[in-house]
Amino acid sequence: MKTHKLIHTGEKLYSCTHCGKRFGNQYYLSTHMNVHTSKYKCTECGKCFSTKSALSNHKITHNGGKLYSCTQCGKHYTHPNCLTKHMYVHSSKYKCTECGKCFEGSAALTIHRRTHSGEKPFECTACGKRFTTSNTLVKHRRIHSGEKPYKCHECDKAFRASGSLNKHMRVHTGEKPYKCSLCKKSFSESGGLRSHKRLVHSNRRPYECPYCGKLFKRNDELKLHVRIHTGAKPYSCRHCSDSFTWLHQLKAHLLKSHNEGTWLTCDICQKKFSSKGNIQKHILRHEGVRPYVCNECPQRFYTADNLRTHHLGHSDVKHFCCGACGKYFRQKAMVMKHFNIHTGAKPHSCRHCSDRFTWYIQLKNHLLKSHNDGTWLTCHICQKKFTSSSERSRHLRIHKGVKPYVCCECPKCFYKAAGLRRHHMLVHLDVKNFYCGSCDKYFKQKANLVNHLNSHTAATSCS
């Protein structure tokens, strides 16, 4: 009777002297002790078992094999006892009259019926929340008591549930029992494997943007994308009225404008960064590592974003149109920046004075030149100073004689992509985009049009 009452109270009197795990009766404790003392030990992860057969069944989890299949529906299982339990679904006399599901015994069927009736007989005395099983109530009570009976013997971290401890132990053992059947990747949790299959091996994109119809694999990706349409800025600064679309923007603002947070400093050049990702990308520049290679030309890049931006240069497709003048751009960011020309918007403000700027690079130049705020980048050959690493990199090509931009029509090479585009338009294309409204003449370059217009002005003044 005393042992039975423990089922209702959830009290566990018997504790393991090795790991602190607690049990409701002596038998379960004795079985558990085999984990620490048994001679049947897995050579892969170090886990111990009470019998040789239990060890053999466990080893299957490392090779990913599912040797036991159901003769009724063809479903496969790793262990024979899992298959035995599954077989009750097809043949058990304990069958739910609501949904037809079968169970191993009457107790399991009784618990299942509560999902249909909504019955929750177990109530928490602290918050009034109700549960369908006593086990769920026992786990819930630990939230109020703060009890964490399942302790890791490796790092002393404690958990409320045994399942959480089992998952945590894989951090120490390195065990990754869930293997992808389509590639060689393994995971420590089943949820990680499910996410991997959905995101990597499946082309299914169930989440659709209600504004533009774009499809996404994950709901969180869709939520982030929708902010572009709604203009939502959920991240507000607690010091001023500024709000931001992305969390990383708020963090950078807090650091730069309110000196709140921790700057990450490069050990080589002492340059400061607001995020770990940015400093890691920066360090690659010192190491000279450019892991991202263009498959259409020999150019290499430090980041995947740089490579994606570069790829757009090989394509003539321009999807993004300016609503004010009809000009097309390869990137959405470019058309958004271009639109500031029409609106006259100057979103980048100086923190030292009242000056505002259309482009961020203009603000950066202003901070350096007017307020000495920032770091000048110096050419080690001629000591010329630059405000950005990209400007200095382009300048260094002049010293090295490197001309990476080669014309596909002739053997001429250029230091900059802009030089190649200008050459291609002036020499190889018969395109004249600059129009004189006075005499209907067209020109290839804006400078030529300006000179031509001066001739009209001079002629008018003479007459």
Summary of the structure (lengths in Angstrom):
residues: 463
radius of gyration: 34.0
end to end distance: 119.9
largest distance: 119.9
contacts: 1112
relative contact order: 0.03
helix: 44%
strand: 14%
